[in-house]
Amino acid sequence: MDQMKERFAKLLLGEDMSGGGKGVSSALALSNAVTNLAASIFGEQGKLAPMAPERKARWRKEMDWLLSVTDHIVEFVPSQQKSKDGTNMEIMVTKQRKDLLVNIPGLRKLDTLLIDTLDNFGQEQEFWYVSKNDDPENESSRREGKWWHPKVKVPPNGLSETSRRWLLSEKEAVSQVLKAAMAINASVLSEIEVPESYIDSLPKNGRSSLGDSIYKSITVEYFDPAYFLSSMDLSTEHKVLDLKNRIEASIIIWKRKMHHKEGKSSWGSAVSIEKRELFEERVETILHLLKYRFPGLPQSSLDISKIQDNKDIGHAILESYSRIIESLAFSILSRIEDVLHADSLAQSSSSNSDDDATRLSSAETPTLLDFMGWGIDPLKRSSIDDMENLFKVDSDKKASKPPVSPTPRPPIPEL
């Protein structure tokens, strides 16, 4: 109880424990509380393994505290009440707000599914982890920058078929959780109003936001979003995030211009409303493709601005909770892909070694001529091989003709 009082006192003061009135809004304080709690619980989850019992208990206990706030975010709904004389009358009763009533149980279920997925890896597995400093091979990793993650190891011949299928099924389940969390987070962010401070920082037209090259690629007559993304340099996370920021800014600019049709507005433009709607539809398609192709991207400038200026506590909790679930699902998915990648490398290495051994053994296998002591140089051996091929072709041609008699022809003896 004392711990709970201390936590809510910090939230009520807007994270300003001095009482000086410099705290943030209650919505941002709750959003930061969910984010910081998740960072302390899942920040060290660098491998596929069950969570420690004390960390799991702390996560569920403190999340229950923070989510209990949503029980008191209500709206009035009509209801029927029967009076003492037997007549029915309509009254207004309180009910949890509709978006919270639908999404909070769903996010709790997704949360439980991810933790249960980690618990499933507590059994004996065919892969294990070693520190990168203890790796004798010192080979390059797919995540060279993330040096704090341990490196996954698999048997020399790779995983068994049963283990590989189980991993693929777990990957598919986590992918579905990731998609659901992303959908909830995107829906909540779309409900939050765009802050005026963000709008004031935008240029006056979409071309300035996108840049000349991107603008020309989007405003062509025949537009293919997949080709557009393939032509862009998306080699680093920073470049992808920069493209996302430019596209989101252009969407806000074009939407505002469509709401300010009068020519006196500073947002006015010579571009027609129809073309602007077409351009907006194209960049929104690109934005959706970016979000689903790069699910682990950091928050964009628009998202950060919305979260910081948001005053709706319900939206703050839904956004932060869905964002945490999305981040955890992406982390687990990345760890599973690391195991599958190590398995594919082991299989490829094993297959190459088997091919080399087969090739070496076939080259060293003695023929009947070698046993008989007939030394034949490579040129004569190749001519003999050519004769064999000629005999086989001739035999195939004759076999394709209708036989004259039912008596089969004797096979040509191989040399």
TORKOL-4160 file (C-alpha; in steps of 0.2 Angstrom, whole numbers, padded with zeros to 4 digits, m for minus):
415
<pt num="1" X="0000" Y="0000" Z="0000"/>
<pt num="2" X="0014" Y="0012" Z="0004"/>
<pt num="3" X="0022" Y="0008" Z="m0013"/>
<pt num="4" X="0006" Y="0011" Z="m0022"/>
<pt num="5" X="0003" Y="0028" Z="m0013"/>
<pt num="6" X="0021" Y="0034" Z="m0017"/>
<pt num="7" X="0018" Y="0029" Z="m0036"/>
<pt num="8" X="0001" Y="0038" Z="m0037"/>
<pt num="9" X="0008" Y="0053" Z="m0028"/>
<pt num="10" X="0022" Y="0055" Z="m0041"/>
<pt num="11" X="0009" Y="0053" Z="m0055"/>
<pt num="12" X="m0003" Y="0067" Z="m0047"/>
<pt num="13" X="0012" Y="0079" Z="m0045"/>
<pt num="14" X="0016" Y="0076" Z="m0063"/>
<pt num="15" X="0033" Y="0068" Z="m0059"/>
<pt num="16" X="0038" Y="0084" Z="m0050"/>
<pt num="17" X="0041" Y="0078" Z="m0032"/>
<pt num="18" X="0047" Y="0095" Z="m0027"/>
<pt num="19" X="0029" Y="0102" Z="m0028"/>
<pt num="20" X="0035" Y="0117" Z="m0038"/>
<pt num="21" X="0021" Y="0115" Z="m0051"/>
<pt num="22" X="0033" Y="0111" Z="m0065"/>
<pt num="23" X="0026" Y="0094" Z="m0068"/>
<pt num="24" X="0020" Y="0087" Z="m0084"/>
<pt num="25" X="0001" Y="0083" Z="m0087"/>
<pt num="26" X="m0007" Y="0068" Z="m0079"/>
<pt num="27" X="m0009" Y="0060" Z="m0096"/>
<pt num="28" X="0010" Y="0061" Z="m0100"/>
<pt num="29" X="0014" Y="0056" Z="m0083"/>
<pt num="30" X="0004" Y="0040" Z="m0085"/>
<pt num="31" X="0012" Y="0037" Z="m0102"/>
<pt num="32" X="0029" Y="0039" Z="m0095"/>
<pt num="33" X="0025" Y="0028" Z="m0080"/>
<pt num="34" X="0020" Y="0013" Z="m0092"/>
<pt num="35" X="0035" Y="0016" Z="m0103"/>
<pt num="36" X="0048" Y="0017" Z="m0088"/>
<pt num="37" X="0040" Y="0001" Z="m0080"/>
<pt num="38" X="0042" Y="m0009" Z="m0096"/>
<pt num="39" X="0060" Y="m0003" Z="m0099"/>
<pt num="40" X="0065" Y="m0009" Z="m0081"/>
<pt num="41" X="0056" Y="m0026" Z="m0084"/>
<pt num="42" X="0059" Y="m0030" Z="m0102"/>
<pt num="43" X="0075" Y="m0020" Z="m0105"/>
<pt num="44" X="0086" Y="m0035" Z="m0101"/>
<pt num="45" X="0076" Y="m0048" Z="m0111"/>
<pt num="46" X="0090" Y="m0051" Z="m0124"/>
<pt num="47" X="0086" Y="m0069" Z="m0127"/>
<pt num="48" X="0072" Y="m0082" Z="m0128"/>
<pt num="49" X="0070" Y="m0087" Z="m0110"/>
<pt num="50" X="0056" Y="m0086" Z="m0096"/>
<pt num="51" X="0055" Y="m0070" Z="m0086"/>
<pt num="52" X="0061" Y="m0071" Z="m0068"/>
<pt num="53" X="0046" Y="m0074" Z="m0057"/>
<pt num="54" X="0049" Y="m0058" Z="m0047"/>
<pt num="55" X="0050" Y="m0047" Z="m0063"/>
<pt num="56" X="0034" Y="m0055" Z="m0069"/>
<pt num="57" X="0025" Y="m0052" Z="m0053"/>
<pt num="58" X="0031" Y="m0034" Z="m0052"/>
<pt num="59" X="0025" Y="m0031" Z="m0070"/>
<pt num="60" X="0008" Y="m0038" Z="m0067"/>
<pt num="61" X="0006" Y="m0029" Z="m0050"/>
<pt num="62" X="0011" Y="m0012" Z="m0056"/>
<pt num="63" X="0002" Y="m0013" Z="m0073"/>
<pt num="64" X="m0014" Y="m0017" Z="m0063"/>
<pt num="65" X="m0011" Y="m0001" Z="m0053"/>
<pt num="66" X="m0009" Y="0010" Z="m0069"/>
<pt num="67" X="m0023" Y="0002" Z="m0078"/>
<pt num="68" X="m0035" Y="0004" Z="m0063"/>
<pt num="69" X="m0036" Y="0022" Z="m0068"/>
<pt num="70" X="m0046" Y="0018" Z="m0084"/>
<pt num="71" X="m0060" Y="0010" Z="m0073"/>
<pt num="72" X="m0065" Y="0028" Z="m0068"/>
<pt num="73" X="m0064" Y="0035" Z="m0086"/>
<pt num="74" X="m0083" Y="0033" Z="m0090"/>
<pt num="75" X="m0097" Y="0040" Z="m0101"/>
<pt num="76" X="m0116" Y="0041" Z="m0099"/>
<pt num="77" X="m0126" Y="0028" Z="m0108"/>
<pt num="78" X="m0145" Y="0026" Z="m0107"/>
<pt num="79" X="m0152" Y="0011" Z="m0097"/>
<pt num="80" X="m0169" Y="0005" Z="m0092"/>
<pt num="81" X="m0175" Y="0006" Z="m0073"/>
<pt num="82" X="m0190" Y="m0002" Z="m0066"/>
<pt num="83" X="m0198" Y="0009" Z="m0053"/>
<pt num="84" X="m0208" Y="0003" Z="m0037"/>
<pt num="85" X="m0225" Y="0005" Z="m0046"/>
<pt num="86" X="m0219" Y="m0006" Z="m0060"/>
<pt num="87" X="m0216" Y="0007" Z="m0073"/>
<pt num="88" X="m0201" Y="0007" Z="m0084"/>
<pt num="89" X="m0191" Y="0023" Z="m0086"/>
<pt num="90" X="m0175" Y="0027" Z="m0095"/>
<pt num="91" X="m0161" Y="0034" Z="m0085"/>
<pt num="92" X="m0142" Y="0038" Z="m0088"/>
<pt num="93" X="m0129" Y="0026" Z="m0080"/>
<pt num="94" X="m0110" Y="0027" Z="m0081"/>
<pt num="95" X="m0100" Y="0014" Z="m0091"/>
<pt num="96" X="m0082" Y="0013" Z="m0095"/>
<pt num="97" X="m0078" Y="0023" Z="m0111"/>
<pt num="98" X="m0080" Y="0012" Z="m0126"/>
<pt num="99" X="m0063" Y="0012" Z="m0133"/>
<pt num="100" X="m0056" Y="0007" Z="m0116"/>
<pt num="101" X="m0069" Y="m0006" Z="m0113"/>
<pt num="102" X="m0064" Y="m0014" Z="m0130"/>
<pt num="103" X="m0045" Y="m0012" Z="m0130"/>
<pt num="104" X="m0039" Y="m0014" Z="m0112"/>
<pt num="105" X="m0045" Y="m0032" Z="m0111"/>
<pt num="106" X="m0037" Y="m0035" Z="m0129"/>
<pt num="107" X="m0021" Y="m0028" Z="m0124"/>
<pt num="108" X="m0020" Y="m0038" Z="m0108"/>
<pt num="109" X="m0023" Y="m0054" Z="m0118"/>
<pt num="110" X="m0009" Y="m0049" Z="m0130"/>
<pt num="111" X="0002" Y="m0046" Z="m0115"/>
<pt num="112" X="m0002" Y="m0063" Z="m0107"/>
<pt num="113" X="0002" Y="m0072" Z="m0124"/>
<pt num="114" X="0019" Y="m0064" Z="m0126"/>
<pt num="115" X="0024" Y="m0068" Z="m0108"/>
<pt num="116" X="0017" Y="m0086" Z="m0110"/>
<pt num="117" X="0028" Y="m0087" Z="m0126"/>
<pt num="118" X="0043" Y="m0083" Z="m0116"/>
<pt num="119" X="0039" Y="m0096" Z="m0104"/>
<pt num="120" X="0038" Y="m0109" Z="m0117"/>
<pt num="121" X="0056" Y="m0107" Z="m0120"/>
<pt num="122" X="0060" Y="m0113" Z="m0102"/>
<pt num="123" X="0060" Y="m0131" Z="m0108"/>
<pt num="124" X="0076" Y="m0140" Z="m0115"/>
<pt num="125" X="0080" Y="m0132" Z="m0131"/>
<pt num="126" X="0092" Y="m0136" Z="m0145"/>
<pt num="127" X="0099" Y="m0119" Z="m0146"/>
<pt num="128" X="0109" Y="m0109" Z="m0132"/>
<pt num="129" X="0117" Y="m0092" Z="m0130"/>
<pt num="130" X="0135" Y="m0087" Z="m0127"/>
<pt num="131" X="0142" Y="m0070" Z="m0124"/>
<pt num="132" X="0150" Y="m0062" Z="m0139"/>
<pt num="133" X="0166" Y="m0060" Z="m0130"/>
<pt num="134" X="0167" Y="m0078" Z="m0127"/>
<pt num="135" X="0163" Y="m0083" Z="m0145"/>
<pt num="136" X="0179" Y="m0092" Z="m0151"/>
<pt num="137" X="0174" Y="m0090" Z="m0170"/>
<pt num="138" X="0172" Y="m0071" Z="m0168"/>
<pt num="139" X="0161" Y="m0071" Z="m0184"/>
<pt num="140" X="0151" Y="m0056" Z="m0189"/>
<pt num="141" X="0134" Y="m0055" Z="m0182"/>
<pt num="142" X="0118" Y="m0048" Z="m0191"/>
<pt num="143" X="0116" Y="m0036" Z="m0176"/>
<pt num="144" X="0134" Y="m0030" Z="m0175"/>
<pt num="145" X="0129" Y="m0014" Z="m0167"/>
<pt num="146" X="0119" Y="m0022" Z="m0153"/>
<pt num="147" X="0134" Y="m0029" Z="m0144"/>
<pt num="148" X="0125" Y="m0032" Z="m0128"/>
<pt num="149" X="0114" Y="m0046" Z="m0135"/>
<pt num="150" X="0121" Y="m0063" Z="m0132"/>
<pt num="151" X="0124" Y="m0074" Z="m0148"/>
<pt num="152" X="0114" Y="m0089" Z="m0152"/>
<pt num="153" X="0122" Y="m0106" Z="m0155"/>
<pt num="154" X="0114" Y="m0121" Z="m0163"/>
<pt num="155" X="0121" Y="m0139" Z="m0166"/>
<pt num="156" X="0133" Y="m0141" Z="m0181"/>
<pt num="157" X="0119" Y="m0149" Z="m0192"/>
<pt num="158" X="0106" Y="m0137" Z="m0187"/>
<pt num="159" X="0090" Y="m0139" Z="m0178"/>
<pt num="160" X="0079" Y="m0154" Z="m0179"/>
<pt num="161" X="0063" Y="m0153" Z="m0190"/>
<pt num="162" X="0052" Y="m0154" Z="m0175"/>
<pt num="163" X="0061" Y="m0139" Z="m0166"/>
<pt num="164" X="0061" Y="m0129" Z="m0182"/>
<pt num="165" X="0042" Y="m0131" Z="m0185"/>
<pt num="166" X="0039" Y="m0127" Z="m0167"/>
<pt num="167" X="0049" Y="m0111" Z="m0169"/>
<pt num="168" X="0040" Y="m0106" Z="m0185"/>
<pt num="169" X="0023" Y="m0108" Z="m0176"/>
<pt num="170" X="0029" Y="m0097" Z="m0162"/>
<pt num="171" X="0035" Y="m0084" Z="m0174"/>
<pt num="172" X="0018" Y="m0084" Z="m0183"/>
<pt num="173" X="0009" Y="m0082" Z="m0166"/>
<pt num="174" X="0020" Y="m0067" Z="m0161"/>
<pt num="175" X="0018" Y="m0059" Z="m0178"/>
<pt num="176" X="m0001" Y="m0059" Z="m0176"/>
<pt num="177" X="0002" Y="m0051" Z="m0159"/>
<pt num="178" X="0013" Y="m0038" Z="m0167"/>
<pt num="179" X="0000" Y="m0034" Z="m0180"/>
<pt num="180" X="m0014" Y="m0032" Z="m0167"/>
<pt num="181" X="m0004" Y="m0021" Z="m0156"/>
<pt num="182" X="0002" Y="m0010" Z="m0171"/>
<pt num="183" X="m0016" Y="m0008" Z="m0176"/>
<pt num="184" X="m0022" Y="m0003" Z="m0159"/>
<pt num="185" X="m0008" Y="0010" Z="m0157"/>
<pt num="186" X="m0011" Y="0017" Z="m0175"/>
<pt num="187" X="m0029" Y="0019" Z="m0171"/>
<pt num="188" X="m0026" Y="0028" Z="m0154"/>
<pt num="189" X="m0013" Y="0040" Z="m0162"/>
<pt num="190" X="m0025" Y="0044" Z="m0176"/>
<pt num="191" X="m0038" Y="0049" Z="m0162"/>
<pt num="192" X="m0026" Y="0061" Z="m0154"/>
<pt num="193" X="m0026" Y="0079" Z="m0161"/>
<pt num="194" X="m0011" Y="0086" Z="m0170"/>
<pt num="195" X="m0003" Y="0099" Z="m0158"/>
<pt num="196" X="m0002" Y="0117" Z="m0164"/>
<pt num="197" X="0016" Y="0117" Z="m0160"/>
<pt num="198" X="0019" Y="0104" Z="m0173"/>
<pt num="199" X="0009" Y="0113" Z="m0186"/>
<pt num="200" X="0018" Y="0129" Z="m0183"/>
<pt num="201" X="0035" Y="0120" Z="m0187"/>
<pt num="202" X="0029" Y="0113" Z="m0204"/>
<pt num="203" X="0034" Y="0121" Z="m0221"/>
<pt num="204" X="0020" Y="0130" Z="m0231"/>
<pt num="205" X="0019" Y="0116" Z="m0244"/>
<pt num="206" X="0021" Y="0098" Z="m0246"/>
<pt num="207" X="0035" Y="0099" Z="m0259"/>
<pt num="208" X="0046" Y="0108" Z="m0247"/>
<pt num="209" X="0043" Y="0094" Z="m0234"/>
<pt num="210" X="0046" Y="0080" Z="m0246"/>
<pt num="211" X="0060" Y="0087" Z="m0256"/>
<pt num="212" X="0060" Y="0089" Z="m0275"/>
<pt num="213" X="0065" Y="0071" Z="m0279"/>
<pt num="214" X="0052" Y="0063" Z="m0268"/>
<pt num="215" X="0039" Y="0075" Z="m0274"/>
<pt num="216" X="0042" Y="0071" Z="m0292"/>
<pt num="217" X="0042" Y="0052" Z="m0289"/>
<pt num="218" X="0025" Y="0054" Z="m0280"/>
<pt num="219" X="0016" Y="0066" Z="m0292"/>
<pt num="220" X="0020" Y="0056" Z="m0308"/>
<pt num="221" X="0005" Y="0050" Z="m0318"/>
<pt num="222" X="0007" Y="0031" Z="m0315"/>
<pt num="223" X="0013" Y="0028" Z="m0297"/>
<pt num="224" X="0018" Y="0012" Z="m0290"/>
<pt num="225" X="0022" Y="0012" Z="m0271"/>
<pt num="226" X="0032" Y="m0004" Z="m0271"/>
<pt num="227" X="0043" Y="0003" Z="m0285"/>
<pt num="228" X="0045" Y="0020" Z="m0276"/>
<pt num="229" X="0051" Y="0011" Z="m0260"/>
<pt num="230" X="0063" Y="0000" Z="m0270"/>
<pt num="231" X="0071" Y="0016" Z="m0277"/>
<pt num="232" X="0073" Y="0025" Z="m0261"/>
<pt num="233" X="0089" Y="0023" Z="m0250"/>
<pt num="234" X="0082" Y="0013" Z="m0234"/>
<pt num="235" X="0098" Y="0006" Z="m0229"/>
<pt num="236" X="0098" Y="0013" Z="m0211"/>
<pt num="237" X="0085" Y="0016" Z="m0198"/>
<pt num="238" X="0089" Y="0035" Z="m0198"/>
<pt num="239" X="0084" Y="0036" Z="m0217"/>
<pt num="240" X="0068" Y="0026" Z="m0215"/>
<pt num="241" X="0063" Y="0037" Z="m0200"/>
<pt num="242" X="0067" Y="0053" Z="m0210"/>
<pt num="243" X="0056" Y="0047" Z="m0225"/>
<pt num="244" X="0042" Y="0043" Z="m0212"/>
<pt num="245" X="0044" Y="0061" Z="m0205"/>
<pt num="246" X="0043" Y="0069" Z="m0222"/>
<pt num="247" X="0028" Y="0059" Z="m0227"/>
<pt num="248" X="0018" Y="0062" Z="m0211"/>
<pt num="249" X="0022" Y="0081" Z="m0212"/>
<pt num="250" X="0016" Y="0082" Z="m0230"/>
<pt num="251" X="0000" Y="0073" Z="m0226"/>
<pt num="252" X="m0004" Y="0086" Z="m0212"/>
<pt num="253" X="0000" Y="0100" Z="m0224"/>
<pt num="254" X="m0011" Y="0094" Z="m0238"/>
<pt num="255" X="m0026" Y="0090" Z="m0226"/>
<pt num="256" X="m0025" Y="0108" Z="m0219"/>
<pt num="257" X="m0024" Y="0115" Z="m0237"/>
<pt num="258" X="m0040" Y="0105" Z="m0241"/>
<pt num="259" X="m0048" Y="0113" Z="m0225"/>
<pt num="260" X="m0042" Y="0131" Z="m0230"/>
<pt num="261" X="m0049" Y="0132" Z="m0248"/>
<pt num="262" X="m0050" Y="0151" Z="m0248"/>
<pt num="263" X="m0037" Y="0160" Z="m0258"/>
<pt num="264" X="m0033" Y="0172" Z="m0244"/>
<pt num="265" X="m0026" Y="0158" Z="m0233"/>
<pt num="266" X="m0007" Y="0157" Z="m0231"/>
<pt num="267" X="m0010" Y="0138" Z="m0234"/>
<pt num="268" X="m0017" Y="0141" Z="m0251"/>
<pt num="269" X="m0010" Y="0133" Z="m0266"/>
<pt num="270" X="m0012" Y="0132" Z="m0285"/>
<pt num="271" X="m0014" Y="0113" Z="m0284"/>
<pt num="272" X="m0032" Y="0107" Z="m0286"/>
<pt num="273" X="m0041" Y="0098" Z="m0272"/>
<pt num="274" X="m0042" Y="0083" Z="m0283"/>
<pt num="275" X="m0024" Y="0081" Z="m0286"/>
<pt num="276" X="m0020" Y="0085" Z="m0268"/>
<pt num="277" X="m0032" Y="0071" Z="m0262"/>
<pt num="278" X="m0023" Y="0059" Z="m0275"/>
<pt num="279" X="m0006" Y="0064" Z="m0268"/>
<pt num="280" X="m0012" Y="0062" Z="m0250"/>
<pt num="281" X="m0019" Y="0044" Z="m0254"/>
<pt num="282" X="m0002" Y="0040" Z="m0262"/>
<pt num="283" X="0009" Y="0045" Z="m0247"/>
<pt num="284" X="m0003" Y="0037" Z="m0235"/>
<pt num="285" X="0000" Y="0021" Z="m0244"/>
<pt num="286" X="0018" Y="0023" Z="m0243"/>
<pt num="287" X="0017" Y="0026" Z="m0224"/>
<pt num="288" X="0007" Y="0010" Z="m0221"/>
<pt num="289" X="0020" Y="0000" Z="m0231"/>
<pt num="290" X="0034" Y="0008" Z="m0221"/>
<pt num="291" X="0025" Y="0004" Z="m0204"/>
<pt num="292" X="0023" Y="m0014" Z="m0208"/>
<pt num="293" X="0040" Y="m0017" Z="m0217"/>
<pt num="294" X="0049" Y="m0008" Z="m0203"/>
<pt num="295" X="0039" Y="m0012" Z="m0187"/>
<pt num="296" X="0053" Y="m0008" Z="m0175"/>
<pt num="297" X="0055" Y="0010" Z="m0180"/>
<pt num="298" X="0057" Y="0023" Z="m0166"/>
<pt num="299" X="0043" Y="0035" Z="m0164"/>
<pt num="300" X="0041" Y="0049" Z="m0178"/>
<pt num="301" X="0041" Y="0067" Z="m0174"/>
<pt num="302" X="0022" Y="0068" Z="m0176"/>
<pt num="303" X="0020" Y="0053" Z="m0164"/>
<pt num="304" X="0031" Y="0061" Z="m0151"/>
<pt num="305" X="0023" Y="0078" Z="m0153"/>
<pt num="306" X="0005" Y="0070" Z="m0150"/>
<pt num="307" X="0011" Y="0060" Z="m0135"/>
<pt num="308" X="0019" Y="0075" Z="m0126"/>
<pt num="309" X="0004" Y="0087" Z="m0129"/>
<pt num="310" X="m0010" Y="0074" Z="m0127"/>
<pt num="311" X="m0022" Y="0078" Z="m0112"/>
<pt num="312" X="m0033" Y="0063" Z="m0113"/>
<pt num="313" X="m0028" Y="0050" Z="m0100"/>
<pt num="314" X="m0037" Y="0036" Z="m0108"/>
<pt num="315" X="m0028" Y="0039" Z="m0125"/>
<pt num="316" X="m0012" Y="0040" Z="m0115"/>
<pt num="317" X="m0014" Y="0023" Z="m0107"/>
<pt num="318" X="m0020" Y="0015" Z="m0123"/>
<pt num="319" X="m0005" Y="0022" Z="m0133"/>
<pt num="320" X="0008" Y="0018" Z="m0121"/>
<pt num="321" X="0002" Y="0000" Z="m0117"/>
<pt num="322" X="0000" Y="m0004" Z="m0135"/>
<pt num="323" X="0017" Y="0003" Z="m0139"/>
<pt num="324" X="0025" Y="m0008" Z="m0126"/>
<pt num="325" X="0016" Y="m0023" Z="m0132"/>
<pt num="326" X="0022" Y="m0019" Z="m0150"/>
<pt num="327" X="0040" Y="m0017" Z="m0144"/>
<pt num="328" X="0040" Y="m0033" Z="m0134"/>
<pt num="329" X="0033" Y="m0043" Z="m0149"/>
<pt num="330" X="0045" Y="m0036" Z="m0161"/>
<pt num="331" X="0060" Y="m0040" Z="m0149"/>
<pt num="332" X="0054" Y="m0058" Z="m0147"/>
<pt num="333" X="0051" Y="m0060" Z="m0166"/>
<pt num="334" X="0069" Y="m0053" Z="m0168"/>
<pt num="335" X="0076" Y="m0066" Z="m0156"/>
<pt num="336" X="0067" Y="m0080" Z="m0165"/>
<pt num="337" X="0073" Y="m0075" Z="m0182"/>
<pt num="338" X="0091" Y="m0075" Z="m0175"/>
<pt num="339" X="0089" Y="m0093" Z="m0170"/>
<pt num="340" X="0082" Y="m0097" Z="m0187"/>
<pt num="341" X="0096" Y="m0088" Z="m0196"/>
<pt num="342" X="0109" Y="m0097" Z="m0186"/>
<pt num="343" X="0100" Y="m0113" Z="m0190"/>
<pt num="344" X="0100" Y="m0109" Z="m0209"/>
<pt num="345" X="0119" Y="m0105" Z="m0208"/>
<pt num="346" X="0122" Y="m0122" Z="m0199"/>
<pt num="347" X="0112" Y="m0131" Z="m0212"/>
<pt num="348" X="0121" Y="m0122" Z="m0227"/>
<pt num="349" X="0138" Y="m0126" Z="m0219"/>
<pt num="350" X="0133" Y="m0144" Z="m0216"/>
<pt num="351" X="0126" Y="m0146" Z="m0234"/>
<pt num="352" X="0142" Y="m0138" Z="m0242"/>
<pt num="353" X="0153" Y="m0150" Z="m0232"/>
<pt num="354" X="0143" Y="m0165" Z="m0237"/>
<pt num="355" X="0144" Y="m0160" Z="m0255"/>
<pt num="356" X="0163" Y="m0158" Z="m0254"/>
<pt num="357" X="0165" Y="m0175" Z="m0246"/>
<pt num="358" X="0154" Y="m0183" Z="m0260"/>
<pt num="359" X="0163" Y="m0174" Z="m0273"/>
<pt num="360" X="0180" Y="m0180" Z="m0266"/>
<pt num="361" X="0174" Y="m0198" Z="m0264"/>
<pt num="362" X="0168" Y="m0199" Z="m0281"/>
<pt num="363" X="0184" Y="m0192" Z="m0288"/>
<pt num="364" X="0194" Y="m0205" Z="m0279"/>
<pt num="365" X="0183" Y="m0220" Z="m0282"/>
<pt num="366" X="0193" Y="m0232" Z="m0293"/>
<pt num="367" X="0185" Y="m0239" Z="m0309"/>
<pt num="368" X="0186" Y="m0257" Z="m0316"/>
<pt num="369" X="0200" Y="m0251" Z="m0327"/>
<pt num="370" X="0211" Y="m0246" Z="m0312"/>
<pt num="371" X="0209" Y="m0263" Z="m0304"/>
<pt num="372" X="0214" Y="m0271" Z="m0321"/>
<pt num="373" X="0230" Y="m0261" Z="m0321"/>
<pt num="374" X="0226" Y="m0252" Z="m0337"/>
<pt num="375" X="0233" Y="m0235" Z="m0335"/>
<pt num="376" X="0222" Y="m0223" Z="m0345"/>
<pt num="377" X="0227" Y="m0204" Z="m0346"/>
<pt num="378" X="0213" Y="m0191" Z="m0344"/>
<pt num="379" X="0212" Y="m0188" Z="m0363"/>
<pt num="380" X="0208" Y="m0206" Z="m0367"/>
<pt num="381" X="0196" Y="m0207" Z="m0352"/>
<pt num="382" X="0186" Y="m0192" Z="m0359"/>
<pt num="383" X="0185" Y="m0200" Z="m0376"/>
<pt num="384" X="0179" Y="m0216" Z="m0368"/>
<pt num="385" X="0166" Y="m0206" Z="m0359"/>
<pt num="386" X="0161" Y="m0198" Z="m0375"/>
<pt num="387" X="0158" Y="m0215" Z="m0383"/>
<pt num="388" X="0148" Y="m0220" Z="m0369"/>
<pt num="389" X="0137" Y="m0205" Z="m0371"/>
<pt num="390" X="0136" Y="m0209" Z="m0390"/>
<pt num="391" X="0130" Y="m0227" Z="m0386"/>
<pt num="392" X="0117" Y="m0221" Z="m0374"/>
<pt num="393" X="0110" Y="m0208" Z="m0386"/>
<pt num="394" X="0109" Y="m0221" Z="m0400"/>
<pt num="395" X="0101" Y="m0233" Z="m0388"/>
<pt num="396" X="0088" Y="m0220" Z="m0384"/>
<pt num="397" X="0084" Y="m0216" Z="m0402"/>
<pt num="398" X="0082" Y="m0235" Z="m0406"/>
<pt num="399" X="0071" Y="m0237" Z="m0390"/>
<pt num="400" X="0060" Y="m0223" Z="m0396"/>
<pt num="401" X="0056" Y="m0233" Z="m0412"/>
<pt num="402" X="0042" Y="m0246" Z="m0412"/>
<pt num="403" X="0051" Y="m0263" Z="m0409"/>
<pt num="404" X="0051" Y="m0275" Z="m0423"/>
<pt num="405" X="0050" Y="m0291" Z="m0412"/>
<pt num="406" X="0045" Y="m0293" Z="m0394"/>
<pt num="407" X="0062" Y="m0299" Z="m0390"/>
<pt num="408" X="0071" Y="m0285" Z="m0381"/>
<pt num="409" X="0088" Y="m0279" Z="m0386"/>
<pt num="410" X="0102" Y="m0283" Z="m0374"/>
<pt num="411" X="0109" Y="m0268" Z="m0365"/>
<pt num="412" X="0125" Y="m0260" Z="m0370"/>
<pt num="413" X="0138" Y="m0265" Z="m0358"/>
<pt num="414" X="0146" Y="m0250" Z="m0349"/>
<pt num="415" X="0164" Y="m0248" Z="m0349"/>
